[in-house]
Amino acid sequence: MVAVSRPPESSSGATAARPRRGSGRFLTRARKPSTAVALLGVAVVVGVVQGQPPPASRDSGRSVPAVQSYTGSVGPLLVVVDGRLVRFDTLSKRTVRVPLPRGVTALRVWTQEGHDVVLGRLGTNRTVAYVLTAGKARALGPAEVAVPSADRQAVWVVSKGVAARVPIGPGARRTLRLPPRSRLVADTRQGLIVSTGTVPELPPAPGQETLTPTPTTPGPTGTVPATAGGTPLSTASPGTPAPTLSPSPTTPPYTTASPVPSTGPTGVPLTTLVVGPDGRTRFLVAAEALAAVGDVVLLRDDERRLAIISPRPGIRKPRLLPSLSAIQVIGTGALDPLGQTFAVLGRTNDHAWLMVGPTAAETNGELNVVALDGGAPVPGAVAPTFTAAGRVLAVRPDGRIVYYAPGERDGFTVGDELPPATAVAQA
């Protein structure tokens, strides 16, 4: 195990610094330049001065390895291992099994107001949400989808198109009927964020090569920042057949329900809606919501681009985030507690990635792409989660847990002593 220094803690989660833009200057004393070379030089200089990449530059998101085991303490984690729920202390390396109701297979778990909330599957294939307190389990009800309430005092569970707000402690239960064929994504101060339709994954073109991340050599000033490595580049051997991807959409965060695609005979329009406390529904945007926190909703549009929008009334247009052409966002994501950093799962053929960046990002050099080794992406993989300090936890395809501080140059694995996991959250 390689000893590594512990990244400094932060209450909100660090984000990658914006790369320095070169100012560039056309060489006025060049000897006898041809007209074509002169025009090309002017175009490059203008593009650099205006902050646009020159024609030959590539995506500049930084590739981040995650191969070292983290030697510090992340604190206790809740980990789903083979359908069982365990509490793992990253300092003492001690594992304690958390009892679940008889016949329940754990799918997803998180901590809320000192309680553990688990979404599990019964032997009848029905999914139910439970709140665990001092070794006792209380059923919150049938739940195709379960998400925390915005005030963290309750859990929203959805069954057969009806969302129920179930308090964790004392309080009254109340219900809202959701729009037909919609799924609940998150609760905000403006209301419930729901989406209809789903952006399907793209199968690779015949003969498409497998892409893997390799650093690029910084080019002239203004092309690729000196602090950024390159996005995944093609390294497959000639003639290597591309793996076949399922065109079916991935499962959204927190859910075990099958999303409805936006195309095809059973398709519905791709939209994100806000359902207010009075049950009134308001159109927000023609895109798929991946996550929402506070006044920030993370979106994926029909061209598979990421964007953010506020759920407040009067906001009509989302703001597109920088994109990396080599990475395909596969539809599971998360936001940090302040909505300042996003994390989404991505893929490039048979390689899985974790893309992390600030929600205020303006250039793709501010994005970090963490390698999730251990096999091809798992369909319906659980979304990454953020710790209270703004760090990211994600599960690799092989079940190892990755720990990453946004903006850092290295990711780490934690809990290497554990069997392969399917979900993880900070306890």
N, C-alpha and C positions, 0 to 999 in steps of 0.2 A: 504494500500500500504506500503510495507516495504522499508524504506530508505536504500539505498546502496551507497557505495563509487563509484565514477566514475573511471573507469580504465584509466590509463595515456594514452594520445594521442601519436600516432606514425605516422610519415610520410609514412612509408613503411609497417606497419602492423607487429605486433609481432608474433613470432612463438613459439611453445612449445619448452622448453629447452630439449635437449637430455638427457634421463635418465642416471644416473650414473651406470656404469657397475661394478658389484662386481668382485673382483679378486679371491676370493675363494681359499682355500688351503686344500689339502687332509690331513686328520688327520693321521699323521704317528705314533702316539702313541696309537692308538686304540688297545684295548686288544683283541687278538685272533679273528680277523675278519675272516669270511669265505671267500673263494675264490670268490664266486658270489658277495657278498657285496663289496669286495675290487674292483673288476672289474667295478661294477656300480658306485662306488665312483669316480674312475679314469675317467670314461666317463663323469660324471657330471662336474668334475673339468675342464677337457679339454674343454668341451662345453662352460662353463662360461668364461674361460680365453680367448677363441677365440670370445667371444661376441655372441654366439649362445645360445638360450634358452634350458634349460634342457628338457628331454622328457615329464615331467608332466606339464610344464608351459603352460599357456593359452595366447591368444592374450592380449596385455597390452595397447591397445588404451584407453584413458581416457574418461569415460562417463561424459557428462556435462549436468546438468539440465538447463532449461530455463523457470523458473516459476515466477521470480520476475519482476515487472514492472520497467523499467529504469527511474530514476528520473532526470537524467541530460538531456542535450540537444544534440541531434544527428545532429541538423541542419534541414533545410527544406527537406522534402521528396516528391517525386512524387509517387502517389499511384493510382493504378487502382482499382476502387470499382464499382462492378456491371456494367462494361463496360464504366463507366465514369472516367475521369481523375481529380484528386484533388491534390492540393499542401497543404501539412500538415506541420505546424511549430511545431516541437517537444518541443520548449520552451514555446511558448504562448498557445499551444494546439489549434491553430486556423486553420480552414480548409477553403480553397478557391477553388472553382471549376474552372478548366481550360477549356475554351470553345474549342469544337472540331467541325469540319465540320458536317453539318447536316447528320444524318443517319450513322455516324461512331461509331463503338463500339471499344473501346481501348483494345488492347491485351497486348502490351509491350511498355515500355517507358524508355528513358534514356536521360541524359543531355550531350550536346556536344558543346563545344565552346560557352557557354552561350545561347544555343538554346535547346528547348525540342524537341526530336525526338520521334514520336509515330508510332507504327505499329498497324493499325486498320482494322476492317472488315466492309465492306459495306453491305447494305441490300441484294445485289446480291450474297453474300458470297465470293466476291473477296476481297483480302487483298491489302491495299495500305499504303505506308509510307508517313508521313507528317513531316514537320519541322514547329514548332510553334514559332513565334517571335512577341512579343508585342501584343498578342491577335489575330494575324493573322496567318492563316494556309496556307502553300504552299505545294502542292502535289509533292512528289518526283517520283511518278510513281507507277504502279502495283508492288507489292512486296510479293512474296511467302516467301522470306527471306530478312532481312535487318540487316546489321552490320555496325559499324563505320569504316571509313578508318583508316589506321595505323597512319596517320598524324593528324587525328581528324578534317580535313578540309572538309570532304565529307562523304556521306553515300553510301555504296554499296547496291543496291537493285537487287533482282534476280526475273525474270519472264520468264517462258518457256525456261529455260536453258541458258539465257543470263544475265550476270551480268553487271549492269550499275553503273559507279561511278558518282554520282550526287553531285556537290559542294553545300555546305550549303550557301556560298556567291557567289560572282562573279567567273566565271570560266567555262571551257568547260566540257561538259559531254562526257565520253568515255565508250566504251563497250568491254566486253570480252565474248566469248562463253565458257561455262564450259563443262567439259567432260560429256558424256551422263549419265543420272541417278545419278548425283552427287548433293550434297548440299553444299552450302557455310557455313563455320564455322566462319572464321575470316579473317581479312586482316593483313599482317605483312610486314616488310621491304623486305622480300624475295619473297613476292607475296601472292596471295589468297590461303588460306588453305581450301581444299574441301575434302569431304569424300564420298565414295560409300559404300553401305551396312550398316547394323546396327546390333549391338549385341542385340539379343532379350532378354527379361527378362525370368528368369527361374520360372516356376510355382512350388509351394512347393510340396514336395513328400507327398503322401497320409498319413494322420495322423501326419504330421510334427507339432511340437509344436510351439506356438508363443514365440518369444524371446523378452525380455525386458532388459534394462541395469541395472545391479546391481553392486555395488562396490565389489571388491575382496579384501581379506586380503593379504597383501604382504607376500610372502613366503621367503625362505632363500635368502641370498645375491645372486643376479644374476638371480633370477627368474622373479618376478614382481617388477619394481621399486617402491620405497616407495611413489613417487609422482604421481603414476598412479593408477587409478581404473581399473576395468576389462571391457572387452568388453561385449556386451549383452549376458546374460546367460539365459538358459531355465527356465521359471517360470510358464509355463502354467499348468493348472490342467490336470491330466490324463484324457484321453478321449475327450479333447476339440478338435473339428474339426478345421482343418486349413482352412483359407479363400482361395478362389479361385483367382488366379492372372491371368490377361490376358497375354498370351504369346506374344502379339504384342509389338514392340519396342516403347519406349517413344519418345516424340518429342524433337529434339535437341534444344539448346538454340537459341533464337531470331527468331524461325521459326514457321510458321503455316502449312508448307507443310508436307505431310506424308512421312517419310523416307522409303527407300526400304530395307527389311531385306537381310542379306547375305546368307540365306539358303532358301530352298523351290523352288517351280516352277518359281517364279518371282525374285529369289534372284540374287544379283550381288556380285562380290568379295568384301571382306572387305578390303578397302584400304584408305589411306590418301595421297593426292596428293598436289603438289604446282603448282599453275598456275601463271607463271611469267607475268610481264607487257607486254611482247610481245605475250602473248597467248600460249606460249609453256608450256606443262605439264610435270612435273617431279614426278616420284614415290618417296614417302617418307617412308612409312612403311605399313605393312599389319595389320592395326588396325584402330579403329574409333577415330577421333579427337573430343574432347568435348569442347575445348577452346584453344585459342592461344593468346599470348601477346609477343611482341618483338621477342626474339629468343627462346621462350619456347612454346611447343605445348603439351597440356595435352591429353593423349590417354586412350582408354579402348580397350584391346585386346579381342580375341575370347574366352578367359577364364575368362573374366570380371575382369582382373587385371588392375590397373592404372599404367601408365608409362608416362615419359616425353621424348621428343626428340627435337633437334634443327632443324629448317627448312633450315638451311644453307646447301649448297651443300657439299657432302663428308661425311655427317653424315649417318651412315648405321644402327646403332643399338640403339633402345630406352633403357632407364634405367628404370627398374621396380621400382615402389614405394612399400613400405610395404603395406600389405593387412590385412584386418580383416575378418576372415572366416565367421563371423556371420552377416556381413553387405553386402548386394548386391547393388552395384552402379547401379543406374537406368538410367544413361545416360545424365544427365544434370549437367553442371559444369561451373566453372568460375576460372579465375586467377586474382590475384591482379595486379595493374598497373605496377609493376616491375617484375612480373612473379615469385615471391619468395614464394607465398602461394597459395594453391589451395583450392577450396571448391566445393563439389559435393553433390548431393542428393542421399540418399540411402534408402533401406527398409529392414526390417526383417519381412516377412509376412505382418501383418496389422499394422506395426509400421513404421513411417517415421523418417529419421535421416538426419542430416547435418554433413558430415565428412569434417574436416578442418585440414590441415597440411602443413608443408613446402615442397616445391618441391625438396629440398635437403635431405629429410628424409631418414634415413637408417634403423630405427627400428620402429616397430609399436607402441612403447611407445610414439613416437612423434606425433601420430595422436590423434585428439580430436573428439568425436562423440557427437553432440548436439541433444538432444531430441526435435523432432518436434511433439508435442502432438496435439490432436484434430482430430483424425480419421486416416483412412488408407491413404496411399499416393495417391495423385491425378494423374491419367494418364495425361501425357503431361504437368506436372507442370513447371512453368517458373523457369529458373535457378537462383541460388543465385547471388547476385551482391556484389561488393566490394565498399566501400567508398574511398574517396581520402586518408584517414588516414589508410587504410588497414583493416578496420572492415568489417564484413560480414552482409548483410541483406538477409533474406529469409522469405518466406511466408509459414506458417503452413497449413496443410490440412483444418483447421477450419477457415482460413483467417486471423489469427493474425500474426503480424509481429515480427520476432525474430531478435535481434541485438546481435552480438557476436564478441568479440575481440580475435583473434587467440592466443592460449596459455593460456587463462584465465580459471579459474575453474567454472565460472558461465556464463550462457547466460541470456538474458533479453528479455522481450517483450516491444515493443514501440507502440504508437498509439492505446492504448486500447480503446480510445474514438471513433475510426473509425469503420464503418461497416466492415464486412469481405472483405479482399482484395484478389486480384489474382496476383498482380505484384507490385513491389516496387523498387525504385532506389533513390539514393541521388540526390537532386535537385542542 
